[in-house]
Amino acid sequence: TAVNISRRGSKGKIEIEFYSNDDLERVLELLRSREF
């Protein structure tokens, strides 16, 4: 799973590339389980 982070000043973008539905589910599960 590739991750690209780009930043412009105080804003930015995080792009997560996934290769299958299983990859997507794993990424979503990880994001949901974290407190920010």
Phi and psi restraints in degrees (range 20) as a CNS / XPLOR table:
assign (resid 1 and name C) (resid 2 and name N)
       (resid 2 and name CA) (resid 2 and name C) 1.0 -93.3 20.0 2
assign (resid 2 and name N) (resid 2 and name CA)
       (resid 2 and name C) (resid 3 and name N) 1.0 140.7 20.0 2
assign (resid 2 and name C) (resid 3 and name N)
       (resid 3 and name CA) (resid 3 and name C) 1.0 -126.1 20.0 2
assign (resid 3 and name N) (resid 3 and name CA)
       (resid 3 and name C) (resid 4 and name N) 1.0 133.0 20.0 2
assign (resid 3 and name C) (resid 4 and name N)
       (resid 4 and name CA) (resid 4 and name C) 1.0 -124.5 20.0 2
assign (resid 4 and name N) (resid 4 and name CA)
       (resid 4 and name C) (resid 5 and name N) 1.0 128.1 20.0 2
assign (resid 4 and name C) (resid 5 and name N)
       (resid 5 and name CA) (resid 5 and name C) 1.0 -119.3 20.0 2
assign (resid 5 and name N) (resid 5 and name CA)
       (resid 5 and name C) (resid 6 and name N) 1.0 123.2 20.0 2
assign (resid 5 and name C) (resid 6 and name N)
       (resid 6 and name CA) (resid 6 and name C) 1.0 -123.1 20.0 2
assign (resid 6 and name N) (resid 6 and name CA)
       (resid 6 and name C) (resid 7 and name N) 1.0 142.6 20.0 2
assign (resid 6 and name C) (resid 7 and name N)
       (resid 7 and name CA) (resid 7 and name C) 1.0 -129.8 20.0 2
assign (resid 7 and name N) (resid 7 and name CA)
       (resid 7 and name C) (resid 8 and name N) 1.0 138.1 20.0 2
assign (resid 7 and name C) (resid 8 and name N)
       (resid 8 and name CA) (resid 8 and name C) 1.0 -135.1 20.0 2
assign (resid 8 and name N) (resid 8 and name CA)
       (resid 8 and name C) (resid 9 and name N) 1.0 99.9 20.0 2
assign (resid 8 and name C) (resid 9 and name N)
       (resid 9 and name CA) (resid 9 and name C) 1.0 65.9 20.0 2
assign (resid 9 and name N) (resid 9 and name CA)
       (resid 9 and name C) (resid 10 and name N) 1.0 -126.2 20.0 2
assign (resid 9 and name C) (resid 10 and name N)
       (resid 10 and name CA) (resid 10 and name C) 1.0 -92.3 20.0 2
assign (resid 10 and name N) (resid 10 and name CA)
       (resid 10 and name C) (resid 11 and name N) 1.0 3.1 20.0 2
assign (resid 10 and name C) (resid 11 and name N)
       (resid 11 and name CA) (resid 11 and name C) 1.0 -113.2 20.0 2
assign (resid 11 and name N) (resid 11 and name CA)
       (resid 11 and name C) (resid 12 and name N) 1.0 167.7 20.0 2
assign (resid 11 and name C) (resid 12 and name N)
       (resid 12 and name CA) (resid 12 and name C) 1.0 -169.8 20.0 2
assign (resid 12 and name N) (resid 12 and name CA)
       (resid 12 and name C) (resid 13 and name N) 1.0 -178.0 20.0 2
assign (resid 12 and name C) (resid 13 and name N)
       (resid 13 and name CA) (resid 13 and name C) 1.0 -144.5 20.0 2
assign (resid 13 and name N) (resid 13 and name CA)
       (resid 13 and name C) (resid 14 and name N) 1.0 138.2 20.0 2
assign (resid 13 and name C) (resid 14 and name N)
       (resid 14 and name CA) (resid 14 and name C) 1.0 -116.8 20.0 2
assign (resid 14 and name N) (resid 14 and name CA)
       (resid 14 and name C) (resid 15 and name N) 1.0 123.0 20.0 2
assign (resid 14 and name C) (resid 15 and name N)
       (resid 15 and name CA) (resid 15 and name C) 1.0 -114.5 20.0 2
assign (resid 15 and name N) (resid 15 and name CA)
       (resid 15 and name C) (resid 16 and name N) 1.0 129.8 20.0 2
assign (resid 15 and name C) (resid 16 and name N)
       (resid 16 and name CA) (resid 16 and name C) 1.0 -118.0 20.0 2
assign (resid 16 and name N) (resid 16 and name CA)
       (resid 16 and name C) (resid 17 and name N) 1.0 118.0 20.0 2
assign (resid 16 and name C) (resid 17 and name N)
       (resid 17 and name CA) (resid 17 and name C) 1.0 -95.8 20.0 2
assign (resid 17 and name N) (resid 17 and name CA)
       (resid 17 and name C) (resid 18 and name N) 1.0 129.2 20.0 2
assign (resid 17 and name C) (resid 18 and name N)
       (resid 18 and name CA) (resid 18 and name C) 1.0 -123.7 20.0 2
assign (resid 18 and name N) (resid 18 and name CA)
       (resid 18 and name C) (resid 19 and name N) 1.0 158.2 20.0 2
assign (resid 18 and name C) (resid 19 and name N)
       (resid 19 and name CA) (resid 19 and name C) 1.0 -116.1 20.0 2
assign (resid 19 and name N) (resid 19 and name CA)
       (resid 19 and name C) (resid 20 and name N) 1.0 -5.1 20.0 2
assign (resid 19 and name C) (resid 20 and name N)
       (resid 20 and name CA) (resid 20 and name C) 1.0 -160.9 20.0 2
assign (resid 20 and name N) (resid 20 and name CA)
       (resid 20 and name C) (resid 21 and name N) 1.0 168.7 20.0 2
assign (resid 20 and name C) (resid 21 and name N)
       (resid 21 and name CA) (resid 21 and name C) 1.0 -62.5 20.0 2
assign (resid 21 and name N) (resid 21 and name CA)
       (resid 21 and name C) (resid 22 and name N) 1.0 -34.9 20.0 2
assign (resid 21 and name C) (resid 22 and name N)
       (resid 22 and name CA) (resid 22 and name C) 1.0 -63.7 20.0 2
assign (resid 22 and name N) (resid 22 and name CA)
       (resid 22 and name C) (resid 23 and name N) 1.0 -42.3 20.0 2
assign (resid 22 and name C) (resid 23 and name N)
       (resid 23 and name CA) (resid 23 and name C) 1.0 -58.8 20.0 2
assign (resid 23 and name N) (resid 23 and name CA)
       (resid 23 and name C) (resid 24 and name N) 1.0 -46.9 20.0 2
assign (resid 23 and name C) (resid 24 and name N)
       (resid 24 and name CA) (resid 24 and name C) 1.0 -61.0 20.0 2
assign (resid 24 and name N) (resid 24 and name CA)
       (resid 24 and name C) (resid 25 and name N) 1.0 -46.5 20.0 2
assign (resid 24 and name C) (resid 25 and name N)
       (resid 25 and name CA) (resid 25 and name C) 1.0 -60.4 20.0 2
assign (resid 25 and name N) (resid 25 and name CA)
       (resid 25 and name C) (resid 26 and name N) 1.0 -40.8 20.0 2
assign (resid 25 and name C) (resid 26 and name N)
       (resid 26 and name CA) (resid 26 and name C) 1.0 -63.6 20.0 2
assign (resid 26 and name N) (resid 26 and name CA)
       (resid 26 and name C) (resid 27 and name N) 1.0 -44.1 20.0 2
assign (resid 26 and name C) (resid 27 and name N)
       (resid 27 and name CA) (resid 27 and name C) 1.0 -63.6 20.0 2
assign (resid 27 and name N) (resid 27 and name CA)
       (resid 27 and name C) (resid 28 and name N) 1.0 -46.3 20.0 2
assign (resid 27 and name C) (resid 28 and name N)
       (resid 28 and name CA) (resid 28 and name C) 1.0 -62.6 20.0 2
assign (resid 28 and name N) (resid 28 and name CA)
       (resid 28 and name C) (resid 29 and name N) 1.0 -39.9 20.0 2
assign (resid 28 and name C) (resid 29 and name N)
       (resid 29 and name CA) (resid 29 and name C) 1.0 -62.5 20.0 2
assign (resid 29 and name N) (resid 29 and name CA)
       (resid 29 and name C) (resid 30 and name N) 1.0 -42.3 20.0 2
assign (resid 29 and name C) (resid 30 and name N)
       (resid 30 and name CA) (resid 30 and name C) 1.0 -63.8 20.0 2
assign (resid 30 and name N) (resid 30 and name CA)
       (resid 30 and name C) (resid 31 and name N) 1.0 -43.0 20.0 2
assign (resid 30 and name C) (resid 31 and name N)
       (resid 31 and name CA) (resid 31 and name C) 1.0 -65.9 20.0 2
assign (resid 31 and name N) (resid 31 and name CA)
       (resid 31 and name C) (resid 32 and name N) 1.0 -39.3 20.0 2
assign (resid 31 and name C) (resid 32 and name N)
       (resid 32 and name CA) (resid 32 and name C) 1.0 -70.5 20.0 2
assign (resid 32 and name N) (resid 32 and name CA)
       (resid 32 and name C) (resid 33 and name N) 1.0 -26.5 20.0 2
assign (resid 32 and name C) (resid 33 and name N)
       (resid 33 and name CA) (resid 33 and name C) 1.0 -86.5 20.0 2
assign (resid 33 and name N) (resid 33 and name CA)
       (resid 33 and name C) (resid 34 and name N) 1.0 -5.1 20.0 2
assign (resid 33 and name C) (resid 34 and name N)
       (resid 34 and name CA) (resid 34 and name C) 1.0 -100.6 20.0 2
assign (resid 34 and name N) (resid 34 and name CA)
       (resid 34 and name C) (resid 35 and name N) 1.0 144.8 20.0 2
assign (resid 34 and name C) (resid 35 and name N)
       (resid 35 and name CA) (resid 35 and name C) 1.0 -101.1 20.0 2
assign (resid 35 and name N) (resid 35 and name CA)
       (resid 35 and name C) (resid 36 and name N) 1.0 133.5 20.0 2
